[in-house]
């Protein structure tokens, strides 16, 4: 995390340029100090135990697996469209 003081005495946060590219396995094997560093870089909390930090990092940085989510596009919405109110 890059935190700098402005001339008014406050500070600001500058988002890192790159999104983390770790896999689920990487997060599961990542040591606590590395998780803390990663979370701090993005201005996120480092409070909690190691399991909480891993879950938080995976929930924050991993994209959902499209094969495990329901496919909402295949549901039949035509019955809703044909109903008259």
Beta strands, then each sheet from edge to edge (+ up, - down):
strand 1: 2-5
strand 2: 11-14
sheet 1: 1+ 2-
end
